[in-house]
Amino acid sequence: MPRKAALAAWIGSALEYYDFFIYGTAAALVFNKVFFPASSPATGTLLALATFGVGYLARPVGAFVLGHVGDRLGRKKVLVFTLLLMGATTFLVGCLPTYASVGVLAPVLLVVLRLLQGLSAAGEQAGANSMSMEHAPADRRGYYTSFTLSGTQAGQILATAAFLPIAALPQDQLLTWGWRIPFWCSAVVVIVGFVIRRKIDETPVFEQNKAEVAKLPVAVLFRTHWRDVLRVIAAATIASVSTIFTVYALSYAVNTVGLERGPILWVGVLANVAALLAIPFLAGLSDRIGRKPVFIAGCLGCAVLIFPYLWSISDGSYPLIFTLGILLFGVAYSGVNGVWPSFYGEMFSAKVRLSGMAIGTQIGFAIAGFAPSVVAAIGSGKDDWLGVAVFTAAVCLLSAAAAFTARETYDVPTEDLGDQNPGQPRRRKTNAASSAVAGSGSTPARSGISKT
């Protein structure tokens, strides 16, 4: 069951975030010309990046709604709903008329669909993380929950790869019909993902607590875990590294510095391939030495590497861009991505886990979603990369500080997670606690997967 839940989380997240990130790629490359052609190039780019951020505005709202549903009715219902909503809205983006056809109605419709995408994404990762975490052996929660974020990275690879042949089209074909193809492919995404997620079993932890489910889990959450919610919000702003890397840096390289689209897209592909290897390794490391050391090291690594990476883009040095991009996003950021699903989830008890993770992360991610717009306003010229790097590094340090204040939970038994009496001695994991798998009563037997 741990393997099945982890695989379902991986595949579902990959398909869901393919949809979410093709929007970001299109916003960086074509939406300024398709939906905001009346604006100057710089203003059009800023507006296009702002529509990317709009999706994050809806995520806190979706977190409250879908967190409530997940803690009241089950993790599985949330995962099926989010996939269907994301697929439908993404397909419709590919069907939108352009500004040249209907005027201002085109960007209005674009923003509406982006808001719906944000609602869907709000429950996706928290639901998938809760599902995989509550099925996992207690001593391998970090490893198994990391599959959700590995799936997210795979979705970014698919999204970027889908645009590689599209970006090579002549400009007139790219701006008329070419950019629509990756969005239409979401129809396949919906079918595959729906079949997979319909077969997921509900977690033992949720089934065992059905009789004690609160009528309003959010009220319980803010009464008992409000400090952890604030901590997760601050730590989750580290996602600014992702949005700046995948959206702003792409736009900066192509639209400001004038580099070729193809090679810059390949930087994202290779960095995400590296992340697919680094995430499970670093998550497994956190099962041995703790969540905090790995998470904080990832934050500090990003704070340092963002400076040479943006400088390499301004310099136009492709070897440096590729090397530093892989180190920044494929390695350092994976220290954060591999650990946060277990690190954040372990702060909350099972009764409010999905709500706590969803609300905390989605408010933090909402801030991160507007990071490309903020830094685009800070640095609109080729030589303005330093201010962008300083902003990004400051966010990384904030996240590291928030993580530093958290409890270390890698060695806390699953049934004791979210204990609000930290003064009482905690039991370290034992083989019996590990075999409980969140109270399922089944023996993990390492589930056939070796430690990374």
Residue, then its C-alpha position, 0 to 999 in steps of 0.5 A: m500500500p505505501r508503494k501504491a499510494a506513492l505511485a498514485a501521488w507521483i503520477g497524479s501530481a505529474l499530470e496535474y502540474y503538467d497542466f499548471f506549468i504549461y500556463g507558466t511557460a506560455a505566460a513567459l513566452v507568448f501570452n504578452k503578444v496574444f492577450f496583451p498586444a496593445s501594451s508595450p513589450a515590457t508592460g505586456t510581459l508584466l501583465a502576462l506574468a501577473t495572470f500567472g500569479v492570479g492563479y495563486l490568489a485562488r489557492p488560499v480560498g481553495a485550501f480552506v474549501l478543499g482542506h475542509v472536504g479532505d478532513r471531513l470526507g476523505r483524501k480520495k475525493v479531493l484528489v479526484f476532484t482537483l484532477l478533473l477541475m485542472g484538466a477541464t480549465t486547462f483544455l479551455v485555456g487552449c480554446l480561448p479567443t485572442y485579444a485580436s478577436v474579442g478584445v479585452l474579453a480575452p484576458v478576462l476569460l484567461v484570468v477566470l480560468r487561471l483562478l479555477q486552476g488555482l482552486s484545483a492546485a490548492g488541494e492537490q499537493a496537500g491531498a497527495n501528501s496526506m495520502s502517501m504520508e498516512h500510508a507510509p511506514a513511520d521511519r520512511r515518511g520522508y521518502y514516500t511523501s517525496f514522490t508527490l514532489s517528484g511527480t510535480q517535477a515530472g510535470q514541469i518536465l512534461a510541460t517544458a518538453a511540450f513547448l520545445p517543438i512549439a517554441a521552434l515554430p515560426q512566430d506567426q504559427l506559434l502565436t496563432w495555433g501552436w501555443r494551444i496544442p499543449f493545453w489541448c493535450s490536457a484531455v489525455v491528462v484527465i483520462v489517465g489521471f482519473v483512472i489512476r486516482r479512482k483506484i486509490d484506497e482511502t488511508p487507514v488513519f482517516e478511516q479509523n478517525k471517521a467517527e471523531v471527525a470535527k464538523l469544522p476542521v478549520a476551527v480545530l486547526f486554528r485553535t490547536h495548530w495556529r503557530d504551525v500554520l504561520r510557520v508553514i506559511a513563512a517556510a512555503t514562501i521558498a516556492s518563490v525560487s521555483t516561480i522565479f526560476t521557471v517563469y521570471a528567469l525564462s522571460y528575462a533570458v528570452n525577452t530581455v537578454g535576447l537568448e534563444r528559447g530552445p536552450i533556455l527551455w532545456v535548462g528547465v528540463l535538465a534541472n528537473v531531471a536532476a531533481l527527479l534523482a535528488i528529491p528521493f535521495l534527500a528525502g531519504l536522508s531526512d529520514r536519517i538525520g532529520r527534516k530541519p537540516v536538509f530543508i535549511a541547507g536547501c534554503l541556504g543553497c538557493a540563497v547563494l546560487i541565485f546570484p551566479y545563476l542570474w548573472s550567467i543569464s545576463d552574461g549569455s554564457y550557456p555553459l554557466i547557465f546550464t551548470l548553475g541552473i541544474l545546481l540551483f533548481g535540480v540540487a539545492y531546491s530539491g533539498v526543500n522540495g524533497v522534505w517539505p511534504s513530510f516536514y509540514g505534514e508532521m506538524f499536524s494531527a491527522k484530524v486537521r492535517l490536510s487543512g493545515m498543509a493546504i492552508g499553510t502552503q497555499i498562502g505561502f505559495a500565493i505569495a510566491g506566485f506573484a514573485p515573478s511580477v514583483v521581481a519583473a518590476i524590480g528589474s526590467g533591464k538586462d543589468d537589473w539582475l542583482g536586485v532580483a537575486v537579493f529579493t530571492a535570497a531574502v525569501c530563502l533566508l525567511s524560509a530557513a528561519a521559519a524552519f529553524t523554529a519548528r520541532e524536529t519530527y522525523d523520529v516521532p511515531t506517526e500516531d504522536l504527530g501533532d502532539q500539542n504537549p511538547g513538554q511531555p517526553r516523546r517516544r522514539k520510533t520502534n519497529a512496532a511503531s513503524s509497522a503500525v503505518a499510521g495505525s493500519g496494523s500492517t507490517p511495512a516489510r520495507s514495501g519492496i523499495s530499498k532506501t535511497 
